C-alpha cells in the first residue's frame, strides 16, 4: 500500500478541478503529476491552453493555476504493483468533499479516464458539482491524440 499519493495543486480561485485516479509509480517517485513521459496530459494542456512547449514542471503548474485549473486524484492511497489503473486494489478516497468546501470557486470537475470516473461515482455520489468524463491522458488509452485534444478542449469553456 502506498502511504499516500500526491497533494492537491490548487490556487484559492481555481474554477476547474481535474481528477485522475491515482498517480503512476513514476509520478509518485518524482513527486509530480503526470510525470510518465508517454502520458499525454502535458502535451494536451500545452495545446489547449497555448502553453509553451518544454516548460519545467514548476512553470507548468504555475500556468495551470493561473488558468484556474487545479489537479488532484480520486484516491489518496491504494495497493498497486504497476501503474496501470487496472492494478488498483483497496483504494482509499481522498478528502474531496473537504477540498471542495474549502475551494468554493470550483465550478466543474473533469475526470481523467474511466478509473477516475468510476472511483468518483462510487465514493462521491453526493457531490453535486457538474462532472465531465474525459478520455484518459494515459498512453494505455488507445484514442488518437487529436481526439483527446478535441474532447479536452471542453475545459476551456469553463475558464
DRENDO-1510 file (C-alpha; in Angstrom, 1 decimal, always signed):
<recs>
REC; n; res; u; v; w
REC; 1; UNK; +0.0; +0.0; +0.0 .
REC; 2; UNK; +1.4; +3.4; -0.9 .
REC; 3; UNK; +1.2; +5.6; +2.1 .
REC; 4; UNK; -0.2; +8.5; +0.0 .
REC; 5; UNK; -0.5; +9.9; -3.5 .
REC; 6; UNK; +0.2; +13.5; -4.3 .
REC; 7; UNK; -1.1; +16.6; -2.6 .
REC; 8; UNK; -3.7; +18.6; -4.4 .
REC; 9; UNK; -2.5; +21.5; -6.5 .
REC; 10; UNK; -4.9; +24.4; -6.4 .
REC; 11; UNK; -5.0; +28.1; -6.1 .
REC; 12; UNK; -7.5; +29.9; -4.0 .
REC; 13; UNK; -9.5; +30.8; -7.1 .
REC; 14; UNK; -9.5; +27.6; -9.1 .
REC; 15; UNK; -12.6; +27.1; -11.1 .
REC; 16; UNK; -11.8; +23.8; -12.7 .
REC; 17; UNK; -10.6; +20.6; -11.0 .
REC; 18; UNK; -9.1; +17.8; -13.0 .
REC; 19; UNK; -9.1; +14.5; -11.1 .
REC; 20; UNK; -7.1; +11.5; -12.1 .
REC; 21; UNK; -7.4; +8.1; -10.5 .
REC; 22; UNK; -4.1; +7.7; -8.7 .
REC; 23; UNK; -0.6; +8.8; -9.7 .
REC; 24; UNK; +1.7; +6.4; -11.6 .
REC; 25; UNK; +4.6; +4.8; -9.8 .
REC; 26; UNK; +6.9; +7.2; -11.7 .
REC; 27; UNK; +4.8; +10.3; -10.7 .
REC; 28; UNK; +4.9; +9.3; -7.0 .
REC; 29; UNK; +8.7; +8.8; -7.2 .
REC; 30; UNK; +9.1; +12.2; -8.9 .
REC; 31; UNK; +6.5; +13.9; -6.7 .
REC; 32; UNK; +5.0; +15.3; -9.9 .
REC; 33; UNK; +1.6; +14.9; -11.6 .
REC; 34; UNK; +1.7; +13.1; -15.0 .
REC; 35; UNK; +5.5; +12.5; -14.8 .
REC; 36; UNK; +5.5; +9.5; -17.2 .
REC; 37; UNK; +7.0; +10.8; -20.5 .
REC; 38; UNK; +4.4; +8.9; -22.6 .
REC; 39; UNK; +1.4; +10.4; -20.7 .
REC; 40; UNK; -0.2; +12.9; -22.9 .
REC; 41; UNK; -1.5; +15.2; -20.2 .
REC; 42; UNK; +1.1; +18.0; -20.5 .
REC; 43; UNK; +1.0; +17.9; -24.3 .
REC; 44; UNK; -2.8; +18.2; -24.3 .
REC; 45; UNK; -2.5; +21.2; -21.8 .
REC; 46; UNK; +0.1; +22.9; -23.9 .
REC; 47; UNK; -2.1; +22.7; -27.0 .
REC; 48; UNK; -5.5; +23.6; -25.5 .
REC; 49; UNK; -4.1; +26.4; -23.2 .
REC; 50; UNK; -1.4; +27.7; -25.6 .
REC; 51; UNK; +1.3; +26.9; -23.0 .
REC; 52; UNK; +4.9; +27.0; -24.4 .
REC; 53; UNK; +6.4; +23.6; -25.0 .
REC; 54; UNK; +9.0; +22.0; -22.7 .
REC; 55; UNK; +8.5; +24.2; -19.6 .
REC; 56; UNK; +9.7; +23.0; -16.2 .
REC; 57; UNK; +7.2; +21.2; -14.0 .
REC; 58; UNK; +7.0; +24.2; -11.7 .
REC; 59; UNK; +6.3; +26.5; -14.6 .
REC; 60; UNK; +3.6; +24.1; -16.0 .
REC; 61; UNK; +1.9; +24.0; -12.6 .
REC; 62; UNK; +2.0; +27.8; -12.3 .
REC; 63; UNK; +0.5; +28.2; -15.7 .
REC; 64; UNK; -2.3; +25.7; -14.9 .
REC; 65; UNK; -3.1; +27.5; -11.7 .
REC; 66; UNK; -3.0; +30.9; -13.5 .
REC; 67; UNK; -5.7; +29.5; -15.8 .
REC; 68; UNK; -7.8; +28.5; -12.8 .
REC; 69; UNK; -7.1; +24.8; -13.1 .
REC; 70; UNK; -6.3; +22.5; -10.2 .
REC; 71; UNK; -5.1; +18.9; -10.1 .
REC; 72; UNK; -5.7; +16.0; -7.7 .
REC; 73; UNK; -6.7; +12.4; -7.7 .
REC; 74; UNK; -9.8; +10.4; -6.6 .
REC; 75; UNK; -7.7; +8.1; -4.5 .
REC; 76; UNK; -5.4; +9.0; -1.6 .
REC; 77; UNK; -3.9; +5.5; -1.4 .
REC; 78; UNK; -4.2; +2.0; -2.9 .
REC; 79; UNK; -2.4; -1.3; -3.3 .
REC; 80; UNK; -0.8; -1.4; -6.7 .
REC; 81; UNK; +2.3; -3.0; -8.1 .
REC; 82; UNK; +2.2; -1.4; -11.5 .
REC; 83; UNK; +1.0; +1.9; -12.8 .
REC; 84; UNK; -2.0; +0.8; -14.8 .
REC; 85; UNK; -5.4; +1.7; -13.3 .
REC; 86; UNK; -6.4; -2.0; -13.7 .
REC; 87; UNK; -4.0; -2.8; -11.0 .
REC; 88; UNK; -5.6; -0.5; -8.4 .
REC; 89; UNK; -6.7; -2.6; -5.3 .
REC; 90; UNK; -8.2; -1.5; -2.0 .
REC; 91; UNK; -8.5; +2.2; -2.9 .
REC; 92; UNK; -8.8; +4.8; -0.2 .
REC; 93; UNK; -10.6; +8.0; -1.4 .
REC; 94; UNK; -9.1; +11.5; -1.0 .
REC; 95; UNK; -10.9; +14.1; +1.2 .
REC; 96; UNK; -12.6; +15.6; -1.9 .
REC; 97; UNK; -15.6; +16.9; -0.1 .
REC; 98; UNK; -13.4; +18.9; +2.3 .
REC; 99; UNK; -11.3; +20.3; -0.6 .
REC; 100; UNK; -14.5; +21.4; -2.4 .
REC; 101; UNK; -15.8; +23.1; +0.7 .
REC; 102; UNK; -12.5; +24.9; +1.1 .
REC; 103; UNK; -12.4; +26.0; -2.6 .
REC; 104; UNK; -15.9; +27.4; -3.3 .
REC; 105; UNK; -14.9; +28.7; -6.7 .
REC; 106; UNK; -14.6; +25.2; -8.2 .
REC; 107; UNK; -17.5; +25.0; -10.7 .
REC; 108; UNK; -16.7; +21.8; -12.5 .
REC; 109; UNK; -14.8; +18.6; -12.1 .
REC; 110; UNK; -13.2; +16.9; -15.1 .
REC; 111; UNK; -12.5; +13.2; -14.7 .
REC; 112; UNK; -9.3; +12.0; -16.5 .
REC; 113; UNK; -10.3; +8.5; -17.6 .
REC; 114; UNK; -12.7; +5.7; -16.7 .
REC; 115; UNK; -11.0; +4.7; -13.5 .
REC; 116; UNK; -11.2; +8.2; -12.1 .
REC; 117; UNK; -14.9; +8.4; -13.2 .
REC; 118; UNK; -15.8; +5.1; -11.7 .
REC; 119; UNK; -14.0; +5.9; -8.4 .
REC; 120; UNK; -15.6; +9.3; -8.2 .
REC; 121; UNK; -19.1; +7.9; -8.8 .
REC; 122; UNK; -18.5; +5.2; -6.2 .
REC; 123; UNK; -17.1; +7.3; -3.4 .
REC; 124; UNK; -18.6; +10.7; -4.1 .
REC; 125; UNK; -22.2; +10.2; -5.3 .
REC; 126; UNK; -23.5; +13.2; -3.3 .
REC; 127; UNK; -21.1; +15.8; -4.7 .
REC; 128; UNK; -23.4; +17.9; -6.8 .
REC; 129; UNK; -20.9; +19.8; -8.9 .
REC; 130; UNK; -21.0; +19.2; -12.7 .
REC; 131; UNK; -18.6; +16.5; -13.8 .
REC; 132; UNK; -17.4; +15.7; -17.3 .
REC; 133; UNK; -15.6; +12.5; -18.3 .
REC; 134; UNK; -12.5; +12.9; -20.5 .
REC; 135; UNK; -10.7; +10.2; -22.3 .
REC; 136; UNK; -7.6; +9.2; -20.2 .
REC; 137; UNK; -4.4; +11.0; -21.0 .
REC; 138; UNK; -2.6; +7.8; -20.4 .
REC; 139; UNK; -0.8; +6.1; -23.3 .
REC; 140; UNK; -2.7; +2.9; -22.4 .
REC; 141; UNK; -5.9; +4.5; -23.5 .
REC; 142; UNK; -5.8; +3.9; -27.3 .
REC; 143; UNK; -7.6; +7.1; -28.5 .
REC; 144; UNK; -5.7; +9.2; -31.0 .
REC; 145; UNK; -4.1; +12.4; -29.6 .
REC; 146; UNK; -6.3; +14.5; -31.9 .
REC; 147; UNK; -9.5; +13.0; -30.5 .
REC; 148; UNK; -8.2; +13.5; -26.9 .
REC; 149; UNK; -7.4; +17.1; -27.7 .
REC; 150; UNK; -10.8; +17.7; -29.2 .
REC; 151; UNK; -12.5; +16.3; -26.0 .
REC; 152; UNK; -10.2; +18.0; -23.6 .
REC; 153; UNK; -10.9; +21.4; -25.2 .
REC; 154; UNK; -14.2; +21.3; -23.2 .
REC; 155; UNK; -12.1; +22.6; -20.3 .
REC; 156; UNK; -11.5; +25.9; -21.9 .
REC; 157; UNK; -15.3; +26.7; -21.8 .
REC; 158; UNK; -15.1; +27.0; -18.0 .
REC; 159; UNK; -12.0; +29.2; -17.7 .
</recs>
